[in-house]
Amino acid sequence: MNLEVKFPGGLAVDAQYGPFNISTNQDGTAPPPFALFLASIGTCAGIYVLGFCQQRGLPTEGLRIEQKMVTDPLTRMIAKVTLDIHLPAGFPEKYKEAIVRSADQCAVKKHMVSPPQFEINSVIAPS
């Protein structure tokens, strides 16, 4: 699993991941990279929540996840992420804990809990 980062001009930094081009920018014309990182947490949990509901024929109209971040004032790093799953009216009580467990299966969250090692190299193009 690889992706390639390219610099199309200005402040744009794009990632090519398979057939998908993911654009980022620091000038407001595309999401900044960190926003995509944060969005990956909630959307990953959302995939599991949606799948949980669909597999059981549960209602999804009005279903949403609100993601809240608490920042450490000293480090300015995110210290806590909270995902609140807002369930539609009439959602069966017996599935409330199970839907939380399904969101907890998010691969992005699991990678944050057990982070990968990073290795950064410089490679000079052949002449």
N, CA, C and O atoms as a Tinker XYZ file with bonds, in Angstrom:
   508  protein
     1  N      0.847000   -1.157000    0.000000    73     2
     2  CA     0.000000    0.000000    0.000000    64     1     3
     3  C      0.907000    1.240000    0.000000    63     2     4     5
     4  O      1.554000    1.532000    1.006000    81     3
     5  N      0.954000    1.953000   -1.102000    73     3     6
     6  CA     1.776000    3.153000   -1.222000    64     5     7
     7  C      0.942000    4.299000   -1.754000    63     6     8     9
     8  O     -0.091000    4.089000   -2.390000    81     7
     9  N      1.391000    5.498000   -1.492000    73     7    10
    10  CA     0.834000    6.666000   -2.146000    64     9    11
    11  C      1.994000    7.575000   -2.515000    63    10    12    13
    12  O      3.085000    7.465000   -1.957000    81    11
    13  N      1.750000    8.470000   -3.457000    73    11    14
    14  CA     2.792000    9.377000   -3.918000    64    13    15
    15  C      2.326000   10.805000   -3.696000    63    14    16    17
    16  O      1.207000   11.168000   -4.059000    81    15
    17  N      3.195000   11.614000   -3.094000    73    15    18
    18  CA     2.893000   13.014000   -2.828000    64    17    19
    19  C      3.561000   13.860000   -3.905000    63    18    20    21
    20  O      4.739000   13.695000   -4.219000    81    19
    21  N      2.757000   14.782000   -4.466000    73    19    22
    22  CA     3.260000   15.656000   -5.533000    64    21    23
    23  C      2.976000   17.106000   -5.192000    63    22    24    25
    24  O      2.125000   17.402000   -4.352000    81    23
    25  N      3.682000   17.995000   -5.837000    73    23    26
    26  CA     3.593000   19.425000   -5.586000    64    25    27
    27  C      3.176000   20.136000   -6.859000    63    26    28    29
    28  O      4.030000   20.556000   -7.640000    81    27
    29  N      1.853000   20.280000   -7.085000    73    27    30
    30  CA     1.367000   20.833000   -8.355000    64    29    31
    31  C      1.540000   22.342000   -8.503000    63    30    32    33
    32  O      1.291000   22.872000   -9.586000    81    31
    33  N      1.952000   23.044000   -7.469000    73    31    34
    34  CA     2.190000   24.478000   -7.565000    64    33    35
    35  C      1.607000   25.230000   -6.390000    63    34    36    37
    36  O      0.696000   24.749000   -5.716000    81    35
    37  N      2.135000   26.403000   -6.155000    73    35    38
    38  CA     1.674000   27.222000   -5.041000    64    37    39
    39  C      1.840000   26.482000   -3.724000    63    38    40    41
    40  O      2.883000   25.882000   -3.464000    81    39
    41  N      0.820000   26.530000   -2.908000    73    39    42
    42  CA     0.850000   25.848000   -1.613000    64    41    43
    43  C      0.169000   24.486000   -1.658000    63    42    44    45
    44  O     -0.064000   23.868000   -0.618000    81    43
    45  N     -0.149000   24.021000   -2.857000    73    43    46
    46  CA    -0.835000   22.742000   -3.023000    64    45    47
    47  C      0.123000   21.572000   -2.824000    63    46    48    49
    48  O      1.255000   21.580000   -3.308000    81    47
    49  N     -0.355000   20.583000   -2.109000    73    47    50
    50  CA     0.362000   19.321000   -1.926000    64    49    51
    51  C     -0.686000   18.230000   -2.094000    63    50    52    53
    52  O     -1.630000   18.139000   -1.310000    81    51
    53  N     -0.513000   17.404000   -3.122000    73    51    54
    54  CA    -1.499000   16.381000   -3.450000    64    53    55
    55  C     -0.942000   14.989000   -3.189000    63    54    56    57
    56  O      0.264000   14.757000   -3.278000    81    55
    57  N     -1.836000   14.075000   -2.869000    73    55    58
    58  CA    -1.461000   12.677000   -2.685000    64    57    59
    59  C     -2.203000   11.851000   -3.725000    63    58    60    61
    60  O     -3.419000   11.971000   -3.873000    81    59
    61  N     -1.477000   11.027000   -4.433000    73    59    62
    62  CA    -2.076000   10.090000   -5.376000    64    61    63
    63  C     -2.133000    8.743000   -4.687000    63    62    64    65
    64  O     -1.101000    8.157000   -4.361000    81    63
    65  N     -3.361000    8.249000   -4.463000    73    63    66
    66  CA    -3.557000    6.975000   -3.795000    64    65    67
    67  C     -4.375000    6.107000   -4.737000    63    66    68    69
    68  O     -5.591000    6.269000   -4.841000    81    67
    69  N     -3.721000    5.203000   -5.410000    73    67    70
    70  CA    -4.402000    4.404000   -6.428000    64    69    71
    71  C     -4.994000    5.343000   -7.458000    63    70    72    73
    72  O     -4.289000    6.217000   -7.963000    81    71
    73  N     -6.272000    5.191000   -7.786000    73    71    74
    74  CA    -6.889000    6.057000   -8.793000    64    73    75
    75  C     -7.346000    7.410000   -8.235000    63    74    76    77
    76  O     -7.897000    8.227000   -8.972000    81    75
    77  N     -7.121000    7.650000   -6.944000    73    75    78
    78  CA    -7.647000    8.856000   -6.309000    64    77    79
    79  C     -6.574000    9.914000   -6.115000    63    78    80    81
    80  O     -5.469000    9.620000   -5.660000    81    79
    81  N     -6.913000   11.148000   -6.465000    73    79    82
    82  CA    -6.053000   12.287000   -6.178000    64    81    83
    83  C     -6.664000   13.026000   -4.989000    63    82    84    85
    84  O     -7.814000   13.460000   -5.041000    81    83
    85  N     -5.891000   13.160000   -3.931000    73    83    86
    86  CA    -6.357000   13.830000   -2.723000    64    85    87
    87  C     -5.618000   15.156000   -2.635000    63    86    88    89
    88  O     -4.410000   15.192000   -2.398000    81    87
    89  N     -6.350000   16.240000   -2.828000    73    87    90
    90  CA    -5.745000   17.571000   -2.843000    64    89    91
    91  C     -5.759000   18.187000   -1.455000    63    90    92    93
    92  O     -6.744000   18.082000   -0.724000    81    91
    93  N     -4.654000   18.829000   -1.100000    73    91    94
    94  CA    -4.572000   19.612000    0.121000    64    93    95
    95  C     -3.948000   20.953000   -0.222000    63    94    96    97
    96  O     -3.278000   21.099000   -1.244000    81    95
    97  N     -4.176000   21.924000    0.642000    73    95    98
    98  CA    -3.617000   23.248000    0.403000    64    97    99
    99  C     -3.674000   24.022000    1.703000    63    98   100   101
   100  O     -4.542000   23.781000    2.542000    81    99
   101  N     -2.761000   24.938000    1.867000    73    99   102
   102  CA    -2.761000   25.777000    3.068000    64   101   103
   103  C     -3.394000   27.142000    2.797000    63   102   104   105
   104  O     -3.427000   27.989000    3.689000    81   103
   105  N     -3.901000   27.371000    1.565000    73   103   106
   106  CA    -4.453000   28.694000    1.237000    64   105   107
   107  C     -5.977000   28.732000    1.218000    63   106   108   109
   108  O     -6.557000   29.733000    0.799000    81   107
   109  N     -6.631000   27.672000    1.659000    73   107   110
   110  CA    -8.081000   27.657000    1.738000    64   109   111
   111  C     -8.790000   27.165000    0.490000    63   110   112   113
   112  O    -10.021000   27.150000    0.460000    81   111
   113  N     -8.058000   26.760000   -0.545000    73   111   114
   114  CA    -8.697000   26.251000   -1.760000    64   113   115
   115  C     -8.946000   24.749000   -1.695000    63   114   116   117
   116  O     -9.634000   24.197000   -2.554000    81   115
   117  N     -8.400000   24.095000   -0.699000    73   115   118
   118  CA    -8.609000   22.664000   -0.445000    64   117   119
   119  C     -8.367000   22.469000    1.049000    63   118   120   121
   120  O     -7.766000   23.331000    1.691000    81   119
   121  N     -8.819000   21.368000    1.604000    73   119   122
   122  CA    -8.570000   21.147000    3.040000    64   121   123
   123  C     -7.070000   21.058000    3.320000    63   122   124   125
   124  O     -6.319000   20.530000    2.500000    81   123
   125  N     -6.634000   21.565000    4.462000    73   123   126
   126  CA    -5.241000   21.344000    4.855000    64   125   127
   127  C     -5.053000   19.882000    5.255000    63   126   128   129
   128  O     -6.023000   19.220000    5.625000    81   127
   129  N     -3.837000   19.371000    5.188000    73   127   130
   130  CA    -3.603000   17.961000    5.513000    64   129   131
   131  C     -4.145000   17.537000    6.873000    63   130   132   133
   132  O     -4.695000   16.444000    7.006000    81   131
   133  N     -3.998000   18.384000    7.875000    73   131   134
   134  CA    -4.442000   17.990000    9.214000    64   133   135
   135  C     -5.957000   17.825000    9.273000    63   134   136   137
   136  O     -6.454000   16.979000   10.016000    81   135
   137  N     -6.691000   18.612000    8.509000    73   135   138
   138  CA    -8.151000   18.460000    8.462000    64   137   139
   139  C     -8.522000   17.101000    7.883000    63   138   140   141
   140  O     -9.476000   16.472000    8.340000    81   139
   141  N     -7.776000   16.645000    6.878000    73   139   142
   142  CA    -8.041000   15.321000    6.310000    64   141   143
   143  C     -7.734000   14.224000    7.331000    63   142   144   145
   144  O     -8.452000   13.228000    7.422000    81   143
   145  N     -6.677000   14.419000    8.083000    73   143   146
   146  CA    -6.340000   13.468000    9.146000    64   145   147
   147  C     -7.484000   13.376000   10.155000    63   146   148   149
   148  O     -7.925000   12.280000   10.501000    81   147
   149  N     -7.962000   14.527000   10.624000    73   147   150
   150  CA    -9.061000   14.537000   11.585000    64   149   151
   151  C    -10.324000   13.928000   10.983000    63   150   152   153
   152  O    -11.024000   13.160000   11.642000    81   151
   153  N    -10.608000   14.273000    9.736000    73   151   154
   154  CA   -11.792000   13.727000    9.070000    64   153   155
   155  C    -11.688000   12.215000    8.922000    63   154   156   157
   156  O    -12.705000   11.521000    8.940000    81   155
   157  N    -10.477000   11.699000    8.776000    73   155   158
   158  CA   -10.325000   10.253000    8.617000    64   157   159
   159  C    -10.757000    9.499000    9.869000    63   158   160   161
   160  O    -11.184000    8.348000    9.777000    81   159
   161  N    -10.654000   10.126000   11.029000    73   159   162
   162  CA   -11.071000    9.470000   12.268000    64   161   163
   163  C    -12.591000    9.298000   12.271000    63   162   164   165
   164  O    -13.103000    8.192000   12.439000    81   163
   165  N    -13.291000   10.400000   12.084000    73   163   166
   166  CA   -14.756000   10.347000   12.122000    64   165   167
   167  C    -15.372000    9.568000   10.986000    63   166   168   169
   168  O    -16.341000    8.836000   11.184000    81   167
   169  N    -14.815000    9.719000    9.786000    73   167   170
   170  CA   -15.395000    8.997000    8.652000    64   169   171
   171  C    -15.119000    7.502000    8.742000    63   170   172   173
   172  O    -15.939000    6.691000    8.312000    81   171
   173  N    -13.977000    7.137000    9.295000    73   171   174
   174  CA   -13.684000    5.713000    9.487000    64   173   175
   175  C    -14.684000    5.115000   10.475000    63   174   176   177
   176  O    -15.262000    4.060000   10.214000    81   175
   177  N    -14.885000    5.782000   11.598000    73   175   178
   178  CA   -15.886000    5.307000   12.555000    64   177   179
   179  C    -17.256000    5.265000   11.896000    63   178   180   181
   180  O    -18.048000    4.355000   12.143000    81   179
   181  N    -17.528000    6.257000   11.054000    73   179   182
   182  CA   -18.807000    6.315000   10.351000    64   181   183
   183  C    -19.042000    5.127000    9.446000    63   182   184   185
   184  O    -20.170000    4.648000    9.335000    81   183
   185  N    -18.007000    4.646000    8.801000    73   183   186
   186  CA   -18.139000    3.465000    7.939000    64   185   187
   187  C    -18.598000    2.262000    8.763000    63   186   188   189
   188  O    -19.462000    1.499000    8.333000    81   187
   189  N    -18.014000    2.101000    9.943000    73   187   190
   190  CA   -18.392000    0.983000   10.806000    64   189   191
   191  C    -19.809000    1.152000   11.351000    63   190   192   193
   192  O    -20.568000    0.186000   11.423000    81   191
   193  N    -20.164000    2.379000   11.735000    73   191   194
   194  CA   -21.510000    2.652000   12.258000    64   193   195
   195  C    -22.556000    2.421000   11.167000    63   194   196   197
   196  O    -23.581000    1.783000   11.407000    81   195
   197  N    -22.294000    2.940000    9.980000    73   195   198
   198  CA   -23.237000    2.758000    8.871000    64   197   199
   199  C    -23.404000    1.281000    8.528000    63   198   200   201
   200  O    -24.521000    0.801000    8.336000    81   199
   201  N    -22.295000    0.575000    8.452000    73   199   202
   202  CA   -22.353000   -0.863000    8.166000    64   201   203
   203  C    -23.133000   -1.622000    9.223000    63   202   204   205
   204  O    -23.911000   -2.520000    8.903000    81   203
   205  N    -22.926000   -1.263000   10.486000    73   203   206
   206  CA   -23.659000   -1.896000   11.591000    64   205   207
   207  C    -25.157000   -1.741000   11.376000    63   206   208   209
   208  O    -25.915000   -2.705000   11.481000    81   207
   209  N    -25.574000   -0.513000   11.074000    73   207   210
   210  CA   -27.007000   -0.245000   10.881000    64   209   211
   211  C    -27.551000   -0.957000    9.648000    63   210   212   213
   212  O    -28.625000   -1.556000    9.690000    81   211
   213  N    -26.813000   -0.888000    8.565000    73   211   214
   214  CA   -27.287000   -1.508000    7.327000    64   213   215
   215  C    -27.408000   -3.013000    7.456000    63   214   216   217
   216  O    -28.360000   -3.597000    6.939000    81   215
   217  N    -26.464000   -3.660000    8.133000    73   215   218
   218  CA   -26.512000   -5.110000    8.301000    64   217   219
   219  C    -27.724000   -5.561000    9.110000    63   218   220   221
   220  O    -28.191000   -6.692000    8.973000    81   219
   221  N    -28.224000   -4.665000    9.951000    73   219   222
   222  CA   -29.353000   -5.021000   10.813000    64   221   223
   223  C    -30.664000   -4.380000   10.376000    63   222   224   225
   224  O    -31.692000   -4.538000   11.034000    81   223
   225  N    -30.619000   -3.661000    9.267000    73   223   226
   226  CA   -31.826000   -2.999000    8.780000    64   225   227
   227  C    -32.304000   -1.886000    9.695000    63   226   228   229
   228  O    -33.498000   -1.592000    9.753000    81   227
   229  N    -31.366000   -1.261000   10.413000    73   227   230
   230  CA   -31.707000   -0.189000   11.343000    64   229   231
   231  C    -31.789000    1.144000   10.612000    63   230   232   233
   232  O    -31.118000    1.326000    9.596000    81   231
   233  N    -32.588000    2.073000   11.103000    73   231   234
   234  CA   -32.737000    3.365000   10.434000    64   233   235
   235  C    -31.445000    4.175000   10.476000    63   234   236   237
   236  O    -30.727000    4.163000   11.476000    81   235
   237  N    -31.155000    4.878000    9.381000    73   235   238
   238  CA   -29.964000    5.726000    9.331000    64   237   239
   239  C    -30.313000    7.197000    9.067000    63   238   240   241
   240  O    -29.432000    8.056000    9.090000    81   239
   241  N    -31.593000    7.486000    8.817000    73   239   242
   242  CA   -31.975000    8.876000    8.592000    64   241   243
   243  C    -31.807000    9.646000    9.904000    63   242   244   245
   244  O    -32.401000    9.290000   10.922000    81   243
   245  N    -31.001000   10.690000    9.869000    73   243   246
   246  CA   -30.705000   11.464000   11.067000    64   245   247
   247  C    -29.493000   10.957000   11.832000    63   246   248   249
   248  O    -29.045000   11.606000   12.777000    81   247
   249  N    -28.959000    9.814000   11.440000    73   247   250
   250  CA   -27.750000    9.269000   12.060000    64   249   251
   251  C    -26.576000   10.165000   11.706000    63   250   252   253
   252  O    -26.397000   10.521000   10.542000    81   251
   253  N    -25.778000   10.532000   12.692000    73   251   254
   254  CA   -24.587000   11.337000   12.423000    64   253   255
   255  C    -23.593000   11.155000   13.561000    63   254   256   257
   256  O    -23.949000   10.700000   14.649000    81   255
   257  N    -22.356000   11.515000   13.297000    73   255   258
   258  CA   -21.309000   11.457000   14.315000    64   257   259
   259  C    -20.762000   12.868000   14.476000    63   258   260   261
   260  O    -20.396000   13.525000   13.502000    81   259
   261  N    -20.716000   13.318000   15.716000    73   259   262
   262  CA   -20.098000   14.605000   16.028000    64   261   263
   263  C    -18.744000   14.311000   16.661000    63   262   264   265
   264  O    -18.659000   13.608000   17.668000    81   263
   265  N    -17.696000   14.849000   16.067000    73   263   266
   266  CA   -16.336000   14.623000   16.553000    64   265   267
   267  C    -15.850000   15.890000   17.229000    63   266   268   269
   268  O    -15.896000   16.977000   16.653000    81   267
   269  N    -15.382000   15.733000   18.465000    73   267   270
   270  CA   -14.877000   16.870000   19.237000    64   269   271
   271  C    -13.417000   16.608000   19.588000    63   270   272   273
   272  O    -13.035000   15.494000   19.948000    81   271
   273  N    -12.621000   17.651000   19.475000    73   271   274
   274  CA   -11.216000   17.544000   19.803000    64   273   275
   275  C    -10.887000   18.508000   20.945000    63   274   276   277
   276  O    -11.319000   19.661000   20.936000    81   275
   277  N    -10.126000   18.031000   21.920000    73   275   278
   278  CA    -9.638000   18.866000   23.006000    64   277   279
   279  C     -8.138000   19.011000   22.802000    63   278   280   281
   280  O     -7.420000   18.022000   22.654000    81   279
   281  N     -7.678000   20.246000   22.795000    73   279   282
   282  CA    -6.267000   20.525000   22.557000    64   281   283
   283  C     -5.556000   20.831000   23.869000    63   282   284   285
   284  O     -6.076000   21.555000   24.718000    81   283
   285  N     -4.372000   20.273000   24.021000    73   283   286
   286  CA    -3.531000   20.579000   25.169000    64   285   287
   287  C     -3.001000   21.999000   24.993000    63   286   288   289
   288  O     -2.341000   22.278000   23.993000    81   287
   289  N     -3.267000   22.895000   25.923000    73   287   290
   290  CA    -2.843000   24.290000   25.737000    64   289   291
   291  C     -1.327000   24.471000   25.721000    63   290   292   293
   292  O     -0.835000   25.438000   25.139000    81   291
   293  N     -0.580000   23.570000   26.343000    73   291   294
   294  CA     0.882000   23.699000   26.361000    64   293   295
   295  C      1.514000   23.218000   25.055000    63   294   296   297
   296  O      2.362000   23.899000   24.478000    81   295
   297  N      1.099000   22.057000   24.603000    73   295   298
   298  CA     1.720000   21.483000   23.401000    64   297   299
   299  C      0.987000   21.881000   22.127000    63   298   300   301
   300  O      1.542000   21.785000   21.032000    81   299
   301  N     -0.264000   22.329000   22.268000    73   299   302
   302  CA    -1.138000   22.652000   21.138000    64   301   303
   303  C     -1.430000   21.417000   20.277000    63   302   304   305
   304  O     -1.823000   21.525000   19.115000    81   303
   305  N     -1.230000   20.262000   20.874000    73   303   306
   306  CA    -1.538000   18.996000   20.221000    64   305   307
   307  C     -2.901000   18.526000   20.724000    63   306   308   309
   308  O     -3.335000   18.885000   21.819000    81   307
   309  N     -3.558000   17.725000   19.909000    73   307   310
   310  CA    -4.848000   17.199000   20.329000    64   309   311
   311  C     -4.620000   16.164000   21.429000    63   310   312   313
   312  O     -3.875000   15.199000   21.255000    81   311
   313  N     -5.281000   16.389000   22.561000    73   311   314
   314  CA    -5.126000   15.519000   23.715000    64   313   315
   315  C     -6.250000   14.496000   23.820000    63   314   316   317
   316  O     -6.081000   13.434000   24.420000    81   315
   317  N     -7.409000   14.828000   23.227000    73   315   318
   318  CA    -8.546000   13.914000   23.340000    64   317   319
   319  C     -9.466000   14.107000   22.149000    63   318   320   321
   320  O     -9.718000   15.227000   21.705000    81   319
   321  N     -9.962000   12.984000   21.642000    73   319   322
   322  CA   -10.961000   12.990000   20.571000    64   321   323
   323  C    -12.187000   12.267000   21.107000    63   322   324   325
   324  O    -12.089000   11.149000   21.613000    81   323
   325  N    -13.339000   12.911000   20.994000    73   323   326
   326  CA   -14.597000   12.306000   21.405000    64   325   327
   327  C    -15.497000   12.175000   20.190000    63   326   328   329
   328  O    -15.671000   13.131000   19.435000    81   327
   329  N    -16.062000   11.006000   20.000000    73   327   330
   330  CA   -17.031000   10.772000   18.934000    64   329   331
   331  C    -18.390000   10.527000   19.583000    63   330   332   333
   332  O    -18.573000    9.551000   20.311000    81   331
   333  N    -19.327000   11.409000   19.316000    73   331   334
   334  CA   -20.694000   11.240000   19.796000    64   333   335
   335  C    -21.541000   10.760000   18.627000    63   334   336   337
   336  O    -21.701000   11.468000   17.633000    81   335
   337  N    -22.080000    9.557000   18.752000    73   335   338
   338  CA   -22.940000    8.996000   17.709000    64   337   339
   339  C    -24.372000    9.427000   18.022000    63   338   340   341
   340  O    -24.963000    8.991000   19.010000    81   339
   341  N    -24.909000   10.272000   17.180000    73   339   342
   342  CA   -26.282000   10.742000   17.349000    64   341   343
   343  C    -27.196000    9.777000   16.600000    63   342   344   345
   344  O    -27.149000    9.668000   15.374000    81   343
   345  N    -28.017000    9.089000   17.362000    73   343   346
   346  CA   -28.889000    8.051000   16.815000    64   345   347
   347  C    -30.257000    8.631000   16.456000    63   346   348   349
   348  O    -30.740000    9.554000   17.111000    81   347
   349  N    -30.872000    8.084000   15.417000    73   347   350
   350  CA   -32.209000    8.568000   15.049000    64   349   351
   351  C    -33.245000    8.210000   16.107000    63   350   352   353
   352  O    -33.077000    7.262000   16.874000    81   351
   353  N    -34.324000    8.996000   16.127000    73   351   354
   354  CA   -35.433000    8.711000   17.040000    64   353   355
   355  C    -35.914000    7.283000   16.807000    63   354   356   357
   356  O    -36.009000    6.823000   15.669000    81   355
   357  N    -36.207000    6.610000   17.871000    73   355   358
   358  CA   -36.706000    5.245000   17.763000    64   357   359
   359  C    -35.626000    4.197000   17.579000    63   358   360   361
   360  O    -35.938000    3.027000   17.359000    81   359
   361  N    -34.350000    4.593000   17.663000    73   359   362
   362  CA   -33.258000    3.616000   17.523000    64   361   363
   363  C    -33.375000    2.610000   18.666000    63   362   364   365
   364  O    -33.535000    3.006000   19.820000    81   363
   365  N    -33.297000    1.318000   18.361000    73   363   366
   366  CA   -33.487000    0.297000   19.406000    64   365   367
   367  C    -32.449000    0.397000   20.528000    63   366   368   369
   368  O    -31.244000    0.401000   20.273000    81   367
   369  N    -32.920000    0.474000   21.739000    73   367   370
   370  CA   -32.067000    0.579000   22.923000    64   369   371
   371  C    -31.049000   -0.559000   22.986000    63   370   372   373
   372  O    -29.912000   -0.355000   23.409000    81   371
   373  N    -31.460000   -1.764000   22.564000    73   371   374
   374  CA   -30.584000   -2.934000   22.689000    64   373   375
   375  C    -29.325000   -2.826000   21.824000    63   374   376   377
   376  O    -28.376000   -3.583000   22.029000    81   375
   377  N    -29.301000   -1.885000   20.846000    73   375   378
   378  CA   -28.130000   -1.740000   19.976000    64   377   379
   379  C    -27.234000   -0.560000   20.337000    63   378   380   381
   380  O    -26.215000   -0.341000   19.682000    81   379
   381  N    -27.594000    0.202000   21.365000    73   379   382
   382  CA   -26.817000    1.405000   21.695000    64   381   383
   383  C    -25.360000    1.092000   22.050000    63   382   384   385
   384  O    -24.456000    1.768000   21.560000    81   383
   385  N    -25.120000    0.104000   22.871000    73   383   386
   386  CA   -23.745000   -0.249000   23.238000    64   385   387
   387  C    -23.020000   -0.905000   22.070000    63   386   388   389
   388  O    -21.826000   -0.679000   21.874000    81   387
   389  N    -23.720000   -1.698000   21.313000    73   387   390
   390  CA   -23.105000   -2.410000   20.189000    64   389   391
   391  C    -22.661000   -1.452000   19.090000    63   390   392   393
   392  O    -21.636000   -1.687000   18.450000    81   391
   393  N    -23.410000   -0.381000   18.860000    73   391   394
   394  CA   -23.013000    0.554000   17.810000    64   393   395
   395  C    -21.755000    1.316000   18.231000    63   394   396   397
   396  O    -20.935000    1.674000   17.386000    81   395
   397  N    -21.601000    1.563000   19.522000    73   395   398
   398  CA   -20.375000    2.186000   20.031000    64   397   399
   399  C    -19.198000    1.232000   19.824000    63   398   400   401
   400  O    -18.118000    1.652000   19.409000    81   399
   401  N    -19.412000   -0.042000   20.112000    73   399   402
   402  CA   -18.341000   -1.037000   19.890000    64   401   403
   403  C    -17.977000   -1.127000   18.414000    63   402   404   405
   404  O    -16.812000   -1.335000   18.074000    81   403
   405  N    -18.969000   -0.971000   17.531000    73   403   406
   406  CA   -18.660000   -1.025000   16.098000    64   405   407
   407  C    -17.799000    0.171000   15.697000    63   406   408   409
   408  O    -16.853000    0.010000   14.927000    81   407
   409  N    -18.106000    1.363000   16.201000    73   407   410
   410  CA   -17.293000    2.543000   15.892000    64   409   411
   411  C    -15.877000    2.385000   16.435000    63   410   412   413
   412  O    -14.919000    2.896000   15.854000    81   411
   413  N    -15.754000    1.679000   17.544000    73   411   414
   414  CA   -14.452000    1.462000   18.171000    64   413   415
   415  C    -13.538000    0.575000   17.318000    63   414   416   417
   416  O    -12.335000    0.503000   17.571000    81   415
   417  N    -14.096000   -0.093000   16.319000    73   415   418
   418  CA   -13.310000   -0.953000   15.435000    64   417   419
   419  C    -12.574000   -0.163000   14.355000    63   418   420   421
   420  O    -11.810000   -0.742000   13.583000    81   419
   421  N    -12.792000    1.137000   14.290000    73   419   422
   422  CA   -12.187000    1.996000   13.261000    64   421   423
   423  C    -10.679000    1.759000   13.146000    63   422   424   425
   424  O     -9.952000    1.830000   14.136000    81   423
   425  N    -10.231000    1.484000   11.945000    73   423   426
   426  CA    -8.810000    1.203000   11.689000    64   425   427
   427  C     -7.936000    2.431000   11.940000    63   426   428   429
   428  O     -6.793000    2.289000   12.374000    81   427
   429  N     -8.448000    3.623000   11.676000    73   427   430
   430  CA    -7.657000    4.845000   11.919000    64   429   431
   431  C     -7.386000    4.976000   13.418000    63   430   432   433
   432  O     -6.251000    5.225000   13.825000    81   431
   433  N     -8.415000    4.812000   14.231000    73   431   434
   434  CA    -8.241000    4.887000   15.683000    64   433   435
   435  C     -7.267000    3.811000   16.168000    63   434   436   437
   436  O     -6.401000    4.079000   17.002000    81   435
   437  N     -7.413000    2.607000   15.648000    73   435   438
   438  CA    -6.522000    1.523000   16.066000    64   437   439
   439  C     -5.060000    1.853000   15.744000    63   438   440   441
   440  O     -4.161000    1.519000   16.515000    81   439
   441  N     -4.830000    2.509000   14.602000    73   439   442
   442  CA    -3.460000    2.892000   14.255000    64   441   443
   443  C     -2.932000    4.009000   15.143000    63   442   444   445
   444  O     -1.726000    4.104000   15.371000    81   443
   445  N     -3.814000    4.844000   15.640000    73   443   446
   446  CA    -3.379000    5.892000   16.559000    64   445   447
   447  C     -3.056000    5.308000   17.930000    63   446   448   449
   448  O     -2.126000    5.761000   18.597000    81   447
   449  N     -3.816000    4.312000   18.346000    73   447   450
   450  CA    -3.584000    3.673000   19.633000    64   449   451
   451  C     -2.280000    2.872000   19.601000    63   450   452   453
   452  O     -1.536000    2.851000   20.582000    81   451
   453  N     -2.009000    2.221000   18.481000    73   451   454
   454  CA    -0.757000    1.474000   18.286000    64   453   455
   455  C     -0.081000    2.040000   17.041000    63   454   456   457
   456  O     -0.155000    1.444000   15.967000    81   455
   457  N      0.578000    3.191000   17.183000    73   455   458
   458  CA     1.098000    3.885000   15.994000    64   457   459
   459  C      2.233000    3.129000   15.308000    63   458   460   461
   460  O      3.007000    2.418000   15.948000    81   459
   461  N      2.310000    3.300000   13.994000    73   459   462
   462  CA     3.415000    2.688000   13.259000    64   461   463
   463  C      4.711000    3.456000   13.514000    63   462   464   465
   464  O      4.694000    4.599000   13.969000    81   463
   465  N      5.803000    2.818000   13.217000    73   463   466
   466  CA     7.086000    3.515000   13.252000    64   465   467
   467  C      7.193000    4.363000   11.984000    63   466   468   469
   468  O      6.632000    4.006000   10.948000    81   467
   469  N      7.900000    5.465000   12.064000    73   467   470
   470  CA     8.119000    6.319000   10.906000    64   469   471
   471  C      9.581000    6.288000   10.529000    63   470   472   473
   472  O     10.464000    6.315000   11.386000    81   471
   473  N      9.818000    6.233000    9.247000    73   471   474
   474  CA    11.169000    6.332000    8.694000    64   473   475
   475  C     11.101000    7.323000    7.554000    63   474   476   477
   476  O     10.295000    7.160000    6.638000    81   475
   477  N     11.934000    8.349000    7.594000    73   475   478
   478  CA    11.934000    9.374000    6.553000    64   477   479
   479  C     13.317000    9.402000    5.931000    63   478   480   481
   480  O     14.321000    9.545000    6.628000    81   479
   481  N     13.362000    9.262000    4.605000    73   479   482
   482  CA    14.626000    9.219000    3.861000    64   481   483
   483  C     14.616000   10.280000    2.779000    63   482   484   485
   484  O     13.553000   10.731000    2.353000    81   483
   485  N     15.795000   10.680000    2.335000    73   483   486
   486  CA    15.899000   11.505000    1.131000    64   485   487
   487  C     16.531000   10.645000    0.046000    63   486   488   489
   488  O     17.482000    9.904000    0.296000    81   487
   489  N     15.984000   10.755000   -1.169000    73   487   490
   490  CA    16.462000    9.957000   -2.290000    64   489   491
   491  C     16.718000   10.903000   -3.450000    63   490   492   493
   492  O     15.805000   11.600000   -3.891000    81   491
   493  N     17.935000   10.938000   -3.945000    73   491   494
   494  CA    18.282000   11.818000   -5.062000    64   493   495
   495  C     18.003000   11.098000   -6.374000    63   494   496   497
   496  O     18.411000    9.953000   -6.568000    81   495
   497  N     17.297000   11.792000   -7.276000    73   495   498
   498  CA    16.977000   11.215000   -8.578000    64   497   499
   499  C     18.246000   10.944000   -9.370000    63   498   500   501
   500  O     19.210000   11.703000   -9.282000    81   499
   501  N     18.248000    9.863000  -10.145000    73   499   502
   502  CA    19.439000    9.585000  -10.978000    64   501   503
   503  C     19.591000   10.656000  -12.057000    63   502   504   505
   504  O     18.608000   11.215000  -12.544000    81   503
   505  N     20.819000   10.920000  -12.410000    73   503   506
   506  CA    21.117000   11.936000  -13.442000    64   505   507
   507  C     20.816000   11.426000  -14.827000    63   506   508
   508  O     21.007000   12.147000  -15.806000    81   507
